[in-house]
Amino acid sequence: MVQVSITEPNLTAQQVADILNISYRTVYRMMHSGELPYEKVGGTYRVRCSDLREYRNSVYHNTRISNGRF
């Protein structure tokens, strides 16, 4: 019997940078500071889609609160 599991896609630092509209160097800084979770696969850094989604939601939520909007 073969068991197949579906894994969520991982994004490269450049893909994350493109999505967030920031430089890939900023993405690396965010990774190494702990602001953005990542895993190292081979020689590349990867970010899970769910982690990026959570990061974007938290940034959006914090921005709205700091601007006085709820």
N, C-alpha and C positions, 0 to 999 in steps of 0.2 A: 504494500500500500504506500502510495506517495502522498505526502501531505504538503499542500501549497499554502503559503501564507502571503498575504498582501501587505507590502510595506509601503509606507508613504514616501513620496519622492523627497530627495534631498536636493538643496540648491547650492550652487557654488557661491563664493563671495561676490563674484561679478554679477550673478543673477540677482542676488539680494540687493546689491548696489543699484542695479537697474530698476528693480521694483520700488525701492525706497527713494530713488532719485538722488543718491549720494555717491561719493567716490568709493571704490573698493577698498581703499586704504582706511577710510572711516569705518567700513564694515569690519576690517581686521581689528581696529582699535576697540570697537564695540565687543567683538568676540573675546579679546584678551582681557578686557576690563571686567568681563562677566555680565555685561549688559545684554548680550545676545548669546544664548546657548549655541554650542556647536560641537561637532565631533570631527576628528581627523580621520579621513579614510585614505589610506595610502599616503600620498604626499599632499593631499588637498583638504581644505577645510570645507565642511558641509554644514548647512543649517536645515533642520527639518521644517517643512512647510508649516506644521502646527506651531512650532516655536516662533516663526516669523509672524504668523497670524496673531499669536498672543502678544508679541512685542508691539505690533501695529495697533492692536486694540488698547493696550495699556498706554501707549503714547497718545493716542487719540483721546482716551478718557482723561488722562492727566492734563492735556492741553485744554480741553473743554472746562475742566474744573478750575484751572489756573486763570482762565479768561473770564471766569464768573458765569459760564453757561453750563447748564445741566442737561 
